[in-house]
Amino acid sequence: MKKSAIAGVCILGLLVIAGAYQGSTASTDPLTLAEYQKIKAGSSEKILFTYASTCQQESEKPAEDYPLTWTCYGADGSSSAVFFYSEGVLFSKAQTGLT
């Protein structure tokens, strides 16, 4: 194997490791009550992800024109908030235990 191929594989491996590390640090950014209160009806999903990355979509492929539900978790793992989006716009939200 040529040195350039070995170097390329090593660099690719480092990029994969760096991406995995970045993903694991981002996923530990819990939603707080103050952040929850900043997310207003009419805002986009993009706004939601500026505040928390602990969110999970409830269904992978919702039916056409079917509301999308995101659940985001607080720091303790048991507190959460649920956000309901229709056509990419927040129309309802609820939370329990966020601090």
OpenMM code with the backbone's topology and positions (N, CA, C; nanometers):
from openmm import Vec3, app, unit

residues = "MET LYS LYS SER ALA ILE ALA GLY VAL CYS ILE LEU GLY LEU LEU VAL ILE ALA GLY ALA TYR GLN GLY SER THR ALA SER THR ASP PRO LEU THR LEU ALA GLU TYR GLN LYS ILE LYS ALA GLY SER SER GLU LYS ILE LEU PHE THR TYR ALA SER THR CYS GLN GLN GLU SER GLU LYS PRO ALA GLU ASP TYR PRO LEU THR TRP THR CYS TYR GLY ALA ASP GLY SER SER SER ALA VAL PHE PHE TYR SER GLU GLY VAL LEU PHE SER LYS ALA GLN THR GLY LEU THR".split()
positions = [
    Vec3(0.0855, -0.1176, 0.0000),
    Vec3(0.0000, 0.0000, 0.0000),
    Vec3(0.0897, 0.1234, 0.0000),
    Vec3(0.0537, 0.2209, -0.0783),
    Vec3(0.1329, 0.3428, -0.0885),
    Vec3(0.1163, 0.4284, 0.0353),
    Vec3(0.2184, 0.5096, 0.0632),
    Vec3(0.2133, 0.5988, 0.1800),
    Vec3(0.0976, 0.6971, 0.1711),
    Vec3(0.0687, 0.7459, 0.0514),
    Vec3(-0.0406, 0.8420, 0.0374),
    Vec3(-0.1755, 0.7773, 0.0682),
    Vec3(-0.1931, 0.6517, 0.0322),
    Vec3(-0.3179, 0.5813, 0.0631),
    Vec3(-0.3310, 0.5595, 0.2131),
    Vec3(-0.2202, 0.5235, 0.2771),
    Vec3(-0.2213, 0.5036, 0.4222),
    Vec3(-0.2549, 0.6349, 0.4922),
    Vec3(-0.1938, 0.7435, 0.4463),
    Vec3(-0.2201, 0.8747, 0.5057),
    Vec3(-0.3669, 0.9128, 0.4873),
    Vec3(-0.4226, 0.8836, 0.3702),
    Vec3(-0.5628, 0.9144, 0.3443),
    Vec3(-0.6563, 0.8378, 0.4359),
    Vec3(-0.6274, 0.7103, 0.4579),
    Vec3(-0.7090, 0.6281, 0.5472),
    Vec3(-0.6991, 0.6805, 0.6903),
    Vec3(-0.5788, 0.7190, 0.7320),
    Vec3(-0.5603, 0.7729, 0.8675),
    Vec3(-0.6394, 0.9027, 0.8865),
    Vec3(-0.6332, 0.9898, 0.7887),
    Vec3(-0.7061, 1.1172, 0.7969),
    Vec3(-0.8564, 1.0908, 0.8002),
    Vec3(-0.9030, 0.9980, 0.7171),
    Vec3(-1.0447, 0.9637, 0.7166),
    Vec3(-1.0873, 0.9104, 0.8538),
    Vec3(-1.0045, 0.8256, 0.9132),
    Vec3(-1.0342, 0.7721, 1.0465),
    Vec3(-1.0432, 0.8824, 1.1505),
    Vec3(-0.9517, 0.9780, 1.1438),
    Vec3(-0.9540, 1.0903, 1.2381),
    Vec3(-1.0802, 1.1743, 1.2216),
    Vec3(-1.1227, 1.1949, 1.0974),
    Vec3(-1.2442, 1.2719, 1.0726),
    Vec3(-1.3671, 1.1997, 1.1281),
    Vec3(-1.3709, 1.0682, 1.1139),
    Vec3(-1.4839, 0.9910, 1.1672),
    Vec3(-1.4864, 1.0000, 1.3189),
    Vec3(-1.3701, 0.9870, 1.3811),
    Vec3(-1.3618, 0.9964, 1.5272),
    Vec3(-1.4023, 1.1360, 1.5737),
    Vec3(-1.3540, 1.2396, 1.5053),
    Vec3(-1.3889, 1.3771, 1.5428),
    Vec3(-1.5385, 1.4004, 1.5282),
    Vec3(-1.5996, 1.3476, 1.4215),
    Vec3(-1.7435, 1.3627, 1.4024),
    Vec3(-1.8224, 1.2915, 1.5099),
    Vec3(-1.7774, 1.1728, 1.5484),
    Vec3(-1.8456, 1.0989, 1.6550),
    Vec3(-1.8340, 1.1730, 1.7872),
    Vec3(-1.7182, 1.2296, 1.8148),
    Vec3(-1.6993, 1.3049, 1.9386),
    Vec3(-1.7876, 1.4281, 1.9403),
    Vec3(-1.7911, 1.4994, 1.8288),
    Vec3(-1.8732, 1.6202, 1.8212),
    Vec3(-2.0202, 1.5841, 1.8380),
    Vec3(-2.0642, 1.4750, 1.7761),
    Vec3(-2.2026, 1.4324, 1.7902),
    Vec3(-2.2367, 1.3962, 1.9332),
    Vec3(-2.1429, 1.3327, 2.0028),
    Vec3(-2.1724, 1.2929, 2.1402),
    Vec3(-2.1747, 1.4131, 2.2333),
    Vec3(-2.0943, 1.5151, 2.2069),
    Vec3(-2.0981, 1.6328, 2.2927),
    Vec3(-2.2224, 1.7152, 2.2641),
    Vec3(-2.2635, 1.7216, 2.1372),
    Vec3(-2.3818, 1.7997, 2.1027),
    Vec3(-2.5075, 1.7358, 2.1602),
    Vec3(-2.5102, 1.6024, 2.1656),
    Vec3(-2.6314, 1.5362, 2.2121),
    Vec3(-2.6509, 1.5492, 2.3625),
    Vec3(-2.5553, 1.6055, 2.4326),
    Vec3(-2.5699, 1.6224, 2.5764),
    Vec3(-2.6081, 1.7649, 2.6132),
    Vec3(-2.6585, 1.8406, 2.5170),
    Vec3(-2.7010, 1.9780, 2.5411),
    Vec3(-2.8499, 1.9769, 2.5743),
    Vec3(-2.8859, 1.9655, 2.7036),
    Vec3(-3.0268, 1.9526, 2.7402),
    Vec3(-3.1031, 2.0838, 2.7272),
    Vec3(-3.2339, 2.0713, 2.7176),
    Vec3(-3.3222, 2.1871, 2.7105),
    Vec3(-3.3511, 2.2371, 2.8516),
    Vec3(-3.3468, 2.3675, 2.8711),
    Vec3(-3.3787, 2.4268, 3.0006),
    Vec3(-3.5156, 2.4936, 2.9930),
    Vec3(-3.5715, 2.5264, 3.1079),
    Vec3(-3.7010, 2.5942, 3.1122),
    Vec3(-3.6926, 2.7317, 3.0450),
    Vec3(-3.5838, 2.8028, 3.0679),
    Vec3(-3.5663, 2.9354, 3.0061),
    Vec3(-3.5632, 2.9239, 2.8537),
    Vec3(-3.4961, 2.8218, 2.8019),
    Vec3(-3.4911, 2.8016, 2.6566),
    Vec3(-3.6292, 2.7613, 2.6040),
    Vec3(-3.6967, 2.6748, 2.6765),
    Vec3(-3.8320, 2.6319, 2.6392),
    Vec3(-3.9236, 2.7538, 2.6232),
    Vec3(-3.9134, 2.8465, 2.7152),
    Vec3(-3.9992, 2.9648, 2.7122),
    Vec3(-3.9682, 3.0574, 2.5949),
    Vec3(-3.8477, 3.0495, 2.5407),
    Vec3(-3.8097, 3.1333, 2.4263),
    Vec3(-3.8649, 3.0794, 2.2947),
    Vec3(-3.9048, 2.9538, 2.2923),
    Vec3(-3.9560, 2.8919, 2.1702),
    Vec3(-4.1055, 2.9203, 2.1623),
    Vec3(-4.1415, 3.0037, 2.0681),
    Vec3(-4.2790, 3.0544, 2.0587),
    Vec3(-4.3564, 2.9886, 1.9447),
    Vec3(-4.4879, 2.9870, 1.9579),
    Vec3(-4.5751, 2.9395, 1.8499),
    Vec3(-4.5448, 3.0196, 1.7242),
    Vec3(-4.5407, 2.9509, 1.6123),
    Vec3(-4.5102, 3.0157, 1.4851),
    Vec3(-4.3642, 3.0055, 1.4461),
    Vec3(-4.2776, 2.9601, 1.5389),
    Vec3(-4.1353, 2.9483, 1.5063),
    Vec3(-4.1078, 2.8177, 1.4316),
    Vec3(-3.9940, 2.8118, 1.3672),
    Vec3(-3.9582, 2.6947, 1.2871),
    Vec3(-3.8841, 2.5902, 1.3721),
    Vec3(-3.8696, 2.4717, 1.3165),
    Vec3(-3.7941, 2.3659, 1.3839),
    Vec3(-3.6480, 2.4075, 1.4022),
    Vec3(-3.5976, 2.4880, 1.3124),
    Vec3(-3.4591, 2.5353, 1.3213),
    Vec3(-3.4360, 2.6091, 1.4539),
    Vec3(-3.5318, 2.6871, 1.4977),
    Vec3(-3.5222, 2.7587, 1.6251),
    Vec3(-3.5094, 2.6587, 1.7400),
    Vec3(-3.5883, 2.5521, 1.7353),
    Vec3(-3.5827, 2.4500, 1.8394),
    Vec3(-3.4418, 2.3954, 1.8552),
    Vec3(-3.3752, 2.3671, 1.7445),
    Vec3(-3.2429, 2.3051, 1.7503),
    Vec3(-3.1315, 2.4023, 1.7841),
    Vec3(-3.1606, 2.5314, 1.7882),
    Vec3(-3.0596, 2.6258, 1.8362),
    Vec3(-3.0500, 2.6198, 1.9876),
    Vec3(-3.1544, 2.5681, 2.0524),
    Vec3(-3.1566, 2.5609, 2.1980),
    Vec3(-3.1210, 2.4235, 2.2539),
    Vec3(-3.1554, 2.3181, 2.1860),
    Vec3(-3.1305, 2.1834, 2.2408),
    Vec3(-3.1038, 2.0838, 2.1296),
    Vec3(-3.0181, 1.9896, 2.1594),
    Vec3(-2.9913, 1.8830, 2.0637),
    Vec3(-3.0299, 1.7476, 2.1216),
    Vec3(-3.1049, 1.7470, 2.2304),
    Vec3(-3.1494, 1.6216, 2.2912),
    Vec3(-3.2888, 1.5861, 2.2423),
    Vec3(-3.3250, 1.6324, 2.1247),
    Vec3(-3.4604, 1.6122, 2.0731),
    Vec3(-3.4672, 1.4892, 1.9833),
    Vec3(-3.5813, 1.4215, 1.9921),
    Vec3(-3.6057, 1.3046, 1.9088),
    Vec3(-3.7407, 1.3201, 1.8408),
    Vec3(-3.7415, 1.2913, 1.7120),
    Vec3(-3.8663, 1.2956, 1.6367),
    Vec3(-3.9459, 1.1698, 1.6685),
    Vec3(-4.0748, 1.1855, 1.6937),
    Vec3(-4.1573, 1.0721, 1.7356),
    Vec3(-4.1882, 0.9748, 1.6237),
    Vec3(-4.1986, 1.0206, 1.5006),
    Vec3(-4.2227, 0.9299, 1.3883),
    Vec3(-4.1272, 0.9654, 1.2760),
    Vec3(-4.0705, 0.8635, 1.2133),
    Vec3(-3.9714, 0.8884, 1.1094),
    Vec3(-4.0317, 0.9430, 0.9807),
    Vec3(-4.1426, 0.8870, 0.9382),
    Vec3(-4.2052, 0.9315, 0.8136),
    Vec3(-4.3535, 0.9559, 0.8364),
    Vec3(-4.3869, 1.0750, 0.8844),
    Vec3(-4.5292, 1.1043, 0.9062),
    Vec3(-4.6031, 1.1160, 0.7732),
    Vec3(-4.7322, 1.0947, 0.7775),
    Vec3(-4.8152, 1.1090, 0.6583),
    Vec3(-4.8153, 1.2553, 0.6132),
    Vec3(-4.8510, 1.2756, 0.4890),
    Vec3(-4.8582, 1.4106, 0.4324),
    Vec3(-4.9498, 1.4986, 0.5168),
    Vec3(-4.9073, 1.6190, 0.5449),
    Vec3(-4.9832, 1.7163, 0.6243),
    Vec3(-5.0132, 1.6683, 0.7661),
    Vec3(-4.9382, 1.5730, 0.8142),
    Vec3(-4.9567, 1.5223, 0.9500),
    Vec3(-4.8620, 1.5962, 1.0429),
    Vec3(-4.9065, 1.6403, 1.1591),
    Vec3(-4.8181, 1.7132, 1.2501),
    Vec3(-4.6957, 1.6307, 1.2914),
    Vec3(-4.5858, 1.6985, 1.3055),
    Vec3(-4.4593, 1.6379, 1.3470),
    Vec3(-4.4391, 1.6651, 1.4951),
    Vec3(-4.3982, 1.5658, 1.5699),
    Vec3(-4.3785, 1.5796, 1.7136),
    Vec3(-4.2328, 1.5576, 1.7494),
    Vec3(-4.1763, 1.6526, 1.8233),
    Vec3(-4.0397, 1.6411, 1.8741),
    Vec3(-4.0450, 1.6396, 2.0263),
    Vec3(-3.9705, 1.5473, 2.0878),
    Vec3(-3.9578, 1.5430, 2.2325),
    Vec3(-3.8136, 1.5764, 2.2670),
    Vec3(-3.7942, 1.6755, 2.3539),
    Vec3(-3.6607, 1.7191, 2.3958),
    Vec3(-3.6479, 1.6953, 2.5457),
    Vec3(-3.5281, 1.6590, 2.5884),
    Vec3(-3.5074, 1.6202, 2.7282),
    Vec3(-3.4257, 1.7233, 2.8047),
    Vec3(-3.4555, 1.7327, 2.9329),
    Vec3(-3.3833, 1.8220, 3.0222),
    Vec3(-3.2594, 1.7535, 3.0776),
    Vec3(-3.1887, 1.8253, 3.1648),
    Vec3(-3.0605, 1.7785, 3.2178),
    Vec3(-3.0716, 1.6513, 3.2999),
    Vec3(-3.1823, 1.6326, 3.3704),
    Vec3(-3.1937, 1.5145, 3.4574),
    Vec3(-3.2386, 1.3896, 3.3825),
    Vec3(-3.2746, 1.4023, 3.2562),
    Vec3(-3.3149, 1.2884, 3.1762),
    Vec3(-3.4612, 1.2505, 3.1901),
    Vec3(-3.5271, 1.2948, 3.2969),
    Vec3(-3.6688, 1.2627, 3.3125),
    Vec3(-3.7586, 1.3821, 3.2797),
    Vec3(-3.7045, 1.5026, 3.2849),
    Vec3(-3.7817, 1.6198, 3.2448),
    Vec3(-3.7811, 1.6276, 3.0921),
    Vec3(-3.8886, 1.6813, 3.0372),
    Vec3(-3.8966, 1.6862, 2.8917),
    Vec3(-3.9941, 1.7937, 2.8445),
    Vec3(-3.9870, 1.8181, 2.7160),
    Vec3(-4.0802, 1.9087, 2.6502),
    Vec3(-4.1196, 1.8447, 2.5181),
    Vec3(-4.2435, 1.8645, 2.4789),
    Vec3(-4.2935, 1.8115, 2.3528),
    Vec3(-4.3355, 1.9293, 2.2664),
    Vec3(-4.2919, 1.9274, 2.1412),
    Vec3(-4.3211, 2.0347, 2.0469),
    Vec3(-4.3957, 1.9757, 1.9274),
    Vec3(-4.5032, 2.0426, 1.8870),
    Vec3(-4.5861, 1.9960, 1.7761),
    Vec3(-4.5745, 2.0948, 1.6601),
    Vec3(-4.5331, 2.0419, 1.5442),
    Vec3(-4.5133, 2.1254, 1.4253),
    Vec3(-4.6053, 2.0788, 1.3133),
    Vec3(-4.6597, 2.1733, 1.2411),
    Vec3(-4.7363, 2.1448, 1.1211),
    Vec3(-4.6769, 2.2292, 1.0093),
    Vec3(-4.6384, 2.1629, 0.9021),
    Vec3(-4.5759, 2.2290, 0.7878),
    Vec3(-4.4546, 2.3110, 0.8317),
    Vec3(-4.3783, 2.2577, 0.9294),
    Vec3(-4.2551, 2.3208, 0.9750),
    Vec3(-4.2726, 2.4360, 1.0717),
    Vec3(-4.3956, 2.4609, 1.1186),
    Vec3(-4.4241, 2.5729, 1.2080),
    Vec3(-4.4804, 2.5202, 1.3400),
    Vec3(-4.4259, 2.5685, 1.4524),
    Vec3(-4.4715, 2.5265, 1.5844),
    Vec3(-4.6130, 2.5768, 1.6104),
    Vec3(-4.7039, 2.4845, 1.6481),
    Vec3(-4.8396, 2.5276, 1.6821),
    Vec3(-4.8773, 2.4946, 1.8253),
    Vec3(-4.8002, 2.4077, 1.8934),
    Vec3(-4.8305, 2.3758, 2.0320),
    Vec3(-4.7074, 2.3174, 2.0996),
    Vec3(-4.7005, 2.3331, 2.2325),
    Vec3(-4.5891, 2.2784, 2.3087),
    Vec3(-4.6342, 2.2517, 2.4517),
    Vec3(-4.5633, 2.1623, 2.5195),
    Vec3(-4.5911, 2.1315, 2.6601),
    Vec3(-4.4616, 2.0832, 2.7227),
    Vec3(-4.4460, 2.1062, 2.8543),
    Vec3(-4.3249, 2.0620, 2.9221),
    Vec3(-4.3597, 2.0098, 3.0609),
    Vec3(-4.2712, 1.9273, 3.1123),
    Vec3(-4.2863, 1.8781, 3.2481),
    Vec3(-4.1489, 1.8635, 3.3126),
    Vec3(-4.1309, 1.9297, 3.4268),
    Vec3(-4.0105, 1.9157, 3.5068),
    Vec3(-3.8873, 1.9909, 3.4621),
    Vec3(-3.8945, 2.0709, 3.3575),
    Vec3(-3.7757, 2.1462, 3.3140),
    Vec3(-3.7393, 2.2498, 3.4201),
    Vec3(-3.6106, 2.2695, 3.4384),
    Vec3(-3.5636, 2.3708, 3.5343),
    Vec3(-3.4740, 2.4701, 3.4668),
] * unit.nanometer
topology = app.Topology()
chain = topology.addChain("A")
for resn in residues:
    res = topology.addResidue(resn, chain)
    for name in ("N", "CA", "C"):
        topology.addAtom(name, app.Element.getBySymbol(name[0]), res)
